[in-house]
Amino acid sequence: MKFLKCKSGIYIEHNGCLVKAGNHKLPETTLVINMGSAHRCPSRAMGLCKVSKHCYAYADENTYRSVERYRNRQQIYWRKKSAREITADLAQIIAAVYGRYGFLIDKIRFNESGDFFSQRDVYKLNFVTENLRGIYPHLIVYGYTARYDLDYRGIVFRVKFSGYPNGPWGSTYVMPENQIPKGSPVCPGSCKKCSLCATSAADIIFPLRKRS
């Protein structure tokens, strides 16, 4: 197993599985795993993403081509490996992080970039989540999707619809700050300050801000 610690988190590679513990917005107790890059995002290609012009993942890949290559490698792993193999690899990574750094991973954030390509990805992630929680009952697996057209009945992972109502775990909406309704839960811009998306089924507003 390979570890590379940097300012924004810890890169980990194991059996072809590429994940990162933390980033500039997420704490190191959250693992990030992607099914693909923003450039290969099915929601973008299908016209389902309502904020593709403001996608930070897509912008990052344009700025740093190595980021896109890294996420493309994640896609290859996700498609090549079985749900059982992915479960085993992630379980070993969580144990290794605890052994090496002394903290326990409590969340997995899926699809920081990209989205579900098909219903098969939903079933696959659900299997991984169910079996990981059998080993680590405290673990929360969560994320967002614009694939409102897929079936999420019976899932155990937590997913909010992006820009569409009635998500399985609530929905998120992006809007200018001056249009946000009073009293609405608003993203503070850092999951190090707030865990509402992972822990609450409430609808969340993401303020549309200019990239710095």
C-alpha positions as CSV (number, residue, x, y, z in Angstrom):
1,M,0.0,0.0,0.0
2,K,1.3,3.4,-1.0
3,F,0.8,6.7,0.9
4,L,1.6,10.2,-0.2
5,K,0.7,12.9,2.3
6,C,0.4,16.5,1.0
7,K,-1.1,19.8,2.3
8,S,-4.6,19.0,1.2
9,G,-4.8,15.3,2.3
10,I,-3.4,11.8,1.9
11,Y,-3.2,10.0,-1.5
12,I,-3.5,6.2,-1.1
13,E,-3.1,3.4,-3.6
14,H,-3.8,-0.2,-3.0
15,N,-4.4,-3.0,-5.6
16,G,-5.1,-0.3,-8.2
17,C,-7.6,1.5,-5.9
18,L,-6.9,5.2,-5.8
19,V,-8.4,7.2,-3.1
20,K,-7.7,10.4,-1.2
21,A,-8.3,11.0,2.5
22,G,-9.4,14.6,2.7
23,N,-8.8,17.6,0.4
24,H,-9.0,21.4,0.7
25,K,-12.7,21.1,1.7
26,L,-13.0,17.7,3.3
27,P,-11.4,16.4,6.5
28,E,-8.8,13.6,6.4
29,T,-11.4,11.3,8.0
30,T,-13.3,11.3,4.7
31,L,-12.2,9.1,1.8
32,V,-12.9,10.3,-1.7
33,I,-13.5,7.8,-4.5
34,N,-14.7,8.6,-8.1
35,M,-16.3,6.5,-10.8
36,G,-14.8,8.8,-13.5
37,S,-13.5,12.3,-14.3
38,A,-15.6,15.4,-14.9
39,H,-14.6,15.3,-18.6
40,R,-16.2,11.9,-18.9
41,C,-19.2,12.8,-16.7
42,P,-22.4,11.1,-18.0
43,S,-24.6,13.8,-16.5
44,R,-22.7,16.5,-18.4
45,A,-22.9,14.5,-21.7
46,M,-26.6,13.8,-21.2
47,G,-27.4,17.4,-20.4
48,L,-28.7,16.5,-16.9
49,C,-26.2,18.6,-15.0
50,K,-27.6,22.1,-14.4
51,V,-24.4,23.7,-13.3
52,S,-21.9,22.1,-15.8
53,K,-20.6,25.6,-16.6
54,H,-19.6,26.1,-13.0
55,C,-18.2,22.6,-12.3
56,Y,-15.1,23.0,-10.2
57,A,-14.1,19.4,-10.9
58,Y,-14.1,20.1,-14.6
59,A,-12.2,23.4,-14.1
60,D,-9.6,21.6,-12.0
61,E,-9.0,19.0,-14.7
62,N,-8.5,21.8,-17.2
63,T,-6.0,23.5,-15.0
64,Y,-4.2,20.3,-13.8
65,R,-4.2,17.6,-16.5
66,S,-2.7,15.1,-14.0
67,V,-6.0,15.4,-12.0
68,E,-8.0,14.1,-15.0
69,R,-5.5,11.3,-15.5
70,Y,-5.8,10.3,-11.8
71,R,-9.6,10.2,-12.1
72,N,-9.6,8.3,-15.3
73,R,-7.5,5.7,-13.5
74,Q,-10.2,5.6,-10.8
75,Q,-12.7,4.9,-13.5
76,I,-10.7,2.0,-14.9
77,Y,-10.5,0.5,-11.4
78,W,-14.2,1.0,-10.7
79,R,-15.2,-0.7,-13.9
80,K,-12.6,-3.5,-13.8
81,K,-13.0,-4.6,-10.2
82,S,-16.0,-6.5,-8.7
83,A,-18.0,-5.0,-5.9
84,R,-16.5,-7.6,-3.5
85,E,-12.9,-6.6,-4.5
86,I,-13.7,-2.9,-4.1
87,T,-15.2,-3.6,-0.7
88,A,-12.1,-5.6,0.4
89,D,-9.7,-2.9,-0.9
90,L,-11.5,-0.1,0.9
91,A,-11.8,-2.1,4.1
92,Q,-8.0,-2.7,4.1
93,I,-7.3,1.0,3.3
94,I,-9.5,2.2,6.2
95,A,-7.6,-0.2,8.6
96,A,-4.2,0.9,7.2
97,V,-5.0,4.6,7.6
98,Y,-5.9,3.9,11.3
99,G,-2.8,1.9,11.8
100,R,-0.5,4.5,10.2
101,Y,-2.1,7.8,11.2
102,G,-4.2,6.9,14.2
103,F,-7.6,8.2,13.0
104,L,-10.6,6.3,11.8
105,I,-12.2,7.0,8.4
106,D,-15.9,7.9,9.2
107,K,-17.1,8.9,5.7
108,I,-16.7,8.0,2.1
109,R,-17.6,10.7,-0.4
110,F,-18.3,9.2,-3.8
111,N,-18.1,11.1,-7.1
112,E,-16.4,14.3,-6.3
113,S,-16.1,14.3,-10.0
114,G,-18.3,12.4,-12.5
115,D,-21.5,10.6,-11.8
116,F,-23.2,7.2,-12.1
117,F,-22.9,5.9,-15.6
118,S,-25.8,3.4,-15.3
119,Q,-28.1,1.6,-12.9
120,R,-25.3,-1.0,-12.4
121,D,-23.2,1.6,-10.7
122,V,-26.0,2.3,-8.2
123,Y,-26.3,-1.4,-7.4
124,K,-22.5,-1.8,-7.2
125,L,-22.1,1.1,-4.8
126,N,-25.0,-0.1,-2.7
127,F,-23.3,-3.6,-2.3
128,V,-20.0,-1.9,-1.4
129,T,-21.7,0.3,1.2
130,E,-23.7,-2.6,2.8
131,N,-20.7,-4.8,3.1
132,L,-18.3,-2.0,4.4
133,R,-20.9,-1.1,7.0
134,G,-20.9,-4.7,8.1
135,I,-17.2,-4.2,9.0
136,Y,-17.4,-0.5,10.0
137,P,-20.9,0.2,11.3
138,H,-20.2,3.9,11.9
139,L,-19.3,4.5,8.2
140,I,-21.4,6.9,6.2
141,V,-21.2,6.7,2.4
142,Y,-22.6,9.8,0.7
143,G,-22.6,12.0,-2.4
144,Y,-24.6,13.9,-5.0
145,T,-26.0,13.0,-8.4
146,A,-27.8,14.6,-11.4
147,R,-28.9,11.1,-12.5
148,Y,-32.4,11.5,-11.2
149,D,-33.5,9.0,-13.9
150,L,-32.0,6.1,-12.1
151,D,-33.7,3.9,-9.5
152,Y,-32.5,4.4,-5.9
153,R,-35.2,2.4,-4.0
154,G,-33.7,0.4,-1.2
155,I,-30.3,2.0,-1.2
156,V,-28.3,2.3,2.0
157,F,-25.8,4.9,0.8
158,R,-26.9,8.6,1.0
159,V,-27.3,10.6,-2.1
160,K,-28.8,14.0,-2.8
161,F,-30.2,15.0,-6.2
162,S,-28.3,17.9,-7.7
163,G,-30.8,20.5,-9.0
164,Y,-33.8,18.1,-8.9
165,P,-36.4,17.7,-6.2
166,N,-37.2,14.7,-4.0
167,G,-33.8,13.2,-3.8
168,P,-33.4,10.0,-1.8
169,W,-31.4,12.0,0.9
170,G,-32.8,15.4,0.0
171,S,-31.6,17.7,-2.8
172,T,-29.1,20.4,-3.4
173,Y,-29.6,23.6,-5.4
174,V,-27.0,26.2,-6.7
175,M,-28.2,29.8,-6.8
176,P,-26.9,33.3,-6.5
177,E,-26.5,34.4,-2.9
178,N,-29.1,37.2,-3.3
179,Q,-31.7,34.7,-4.3
180,I,-31.4,32.2,-1.4
181,P,-34.6,32.0,0.6
182,K,-34.3,33.0,4.2
183,G,-33.9,30.2,6.6
184,S,-32.6,27.7,4.0
185,P,-29.6,25.5,5.1
186,V,-26.7,27.0,3.2
187,C,-23.3,25.3,2.5
188,P,-20.5,27.2,4.2
189,G,-18.0,26.1,1.5
190,S,-16.1,23.6,3.7
191,C,-17.1,20.1,5.0
192,K,-14.6,20.7,7.7
193,K,-17.1,23.2,9.2
194,C,-20.3,21.3,8.4
195,S,-21.5,17.7,7.9
196,L,-25.1,18.4,7.0
197,C,-25.0,16.9,3.6
198,A,-23.8,13.6,5.0
199,T,-25.9,13.5,8.2
200,S,-29.2,15.2,7.3
201,A,-31.8,14.6,4.5
202,A,-32.5,18.3,4.4
203,D,-32.3,20.2,1.1
204,I,-29.1,22.3,0.9
205,I,-28.3,25.5,-1.0
206,F,-24.9,26.0,-2.5
207,P,-24.2,29.7,-3.1
208,L,-23.0,30.5,-6.6
209,R,-19.7,32.2,-6.0
210,K,-16.9,33.2,-8.4
211,R,-13.9,30.9,-8.4
212,S,-10.9,32.5,-6.8
